Each structure stands twice: as structure tokens, then as C-alpha cells.
Amino acid sequence: MTQRPTPTGKEIRLDSKKHIVSKTDTKGNILYANDYFTEVSGYNKSELIGTPHNILRHPDMPKAIFKLMWDSIKSNQNITAVVKNLAKSGDHYWIVTDFDIQKDPNTGAIKNYIAYRQAAPKKVVAVIEPLYKTLKEIEDKHDIEASFEYLTGYLQEKNMGYHQFIEELAKPTGMAAMFFEAMKKLF
Ligand SMILES: Cc1cc2nc3c(=O)[nH]c(=O)nc-3n(C[C@H](O)[C@H](O)[C@H](O)COP(=O)(O)O)c2cc1C
């Protein structure tokens, strides 16, 4: 890809019931993308397959988050990550991503990563957007080490890892939580 789309600042509204799925090799080259992925990103399958996943990287995304993500999945640990993605049109969408790590049954070596994404709830974006803005500003002025240190301090204050922090944030609260609790009692 020669030219990256210019961000429009416009948000794409996702269907909260649908998943955006992709499978990559160990370097993050896309091997599979589902239909909702192509629909939302605006790229067709032939544009996506064989392409590095950073085709979707939004310039607002701090490098520290991708470092955290890669460190985790490379060491065979799932991570729930919040990512702002850039579509071909320049519009963006916020997602919560979970990973599946597939290994070669003979060697045990990691073979593929699968990412499952859903629309990030508004309350998650409300907390994450200002945090990522700060991390990005620190990276622009200093470097990724400095933003990583800031993120570490931010999470230490909350006494949580990033994964747990996102899980807590994305957990249903208020009426939705009461509804889920009531539902659970029925089963
Ligand atoms: C399974 C998988 C899914 C990924 N999904 C995304 C994604 O949706 N958006 C994104 O910007 N990066 C995604 N990445 C990370 C990219 O590979 C890349 O690290 C990131 O875009 C940062 O770009 P850079 O490494 O060129 O700085 C994914 C990686 C893997 C392994």
C-alpha cells in the first residue's frame, strides 16, 4: 500500500451483535478476514489477504498499546485490547479485541493468531480515548519507553494489568448488570 487514508474524524457505527474476525501469521500478515471485516474496513478480501495488519493502524493509536499486545500474544497470553482502527474511507471505528493463539501440534510453536473484535462500548471509549491521547503525546514528544512507563504508572495506580483494566471497564454496569445477574439466576 502506497498511501494511507487521511483520517476524516468520522466514526463508523458498528453493529454490536457482529464480530470482526481475522487470522494472521506470526508476523501479523492477514490470512483470513470475515465478511464484516471487509464491510467495515472498506477493503475487499484481495486487498486484505497477504497484507500486514497495520493497514488499519490509526495515527491516533499509541505504539505502547501495540507493544503490550504483541508482548502478550507472543508469550502465549491472550489480551483484551481496545483499538481505534482506520477504514479505507478515512473514517474510524473503536473495537474491543480478543485473541486466540494457534500452535503447531507437532512443534508447539505459535503458528497463527486470530482476532475477534466487537464494537467498544461508549463508556470504554470515554476512558480510553483520553488515555491514548496522552500516551500518543508522550510518544511524539519523547519516545515509546516514556509512554510505556506512563501506562505502567496509570495501571499500577489502579492495581491492575491492562487486560484486567479493560475487562473491568467493559463489564456491564447499572441496569445492564442487573439484567445479566437476573438472567444468570434463571440458568
Ligand atoms: C491477529 C492480529 C490482529 C491485529 N489487528 C489489528 C487491528 O485491528 N488494527 C491495528 O491497527 N493493528 C492490528 N494488529 C497489529 C498490527 O500487526 C501492528 O502491530 C499495528 O497496526 C501497529 O503497526 P506497526 O507495527 O507498523 O507500528 C493486529 C495484529 C495481530 C497479530
The ligand as an ORCA input file, in Angstrom:
! r2SCAN-3c Opt
* xyz 0 1
  C      -4.277    -11.122     14.974
  C      -3.842     -9.683     14.912
  C      -4.792     -8.694     14.725
  C      -4.437     -7.353     14.659
  N      -5.413     -6.421     14.478
  C      -5.077     -5.122     14.360
  C      -6.071     -4.133     14.128
  O      -7.259     -4.410     14.052
  N      -5.654     -2.848     13.997
  C      -4.346     -2.471     14.089
  O      -4.043     -1.277     13.954
  N      -3.390     -3.394     14.333
  C      -3.719     -4.687     14.472
  N      -2.740     -5.623     14.720
  C      -1.360     -5.143     14.976
  C      -0.582     -4.832     13.726
  O       0.039     -6.021     13.293
  C       0.504     -3.749     14.004
  O       1.389     -4.181     15.003
  C      -0.100     -2.401     14.422
  O      -1.045     -1.955     13.492
  C       0.952     -1.298     14.597
  O       1.621     -1.062     13.419
  P       3.194     -1.054     13.353
  O       3.635     -2.383     13.916
  O       3.528     -0.861     11.921
  O       3.630      0.100     14.219
  C      -3.073     -6.976     14.783
  C      -2.103     -7.984     14.962
  C      -2.481     -9.319     15.047
  C      -1.430    -10.378     15.255
*
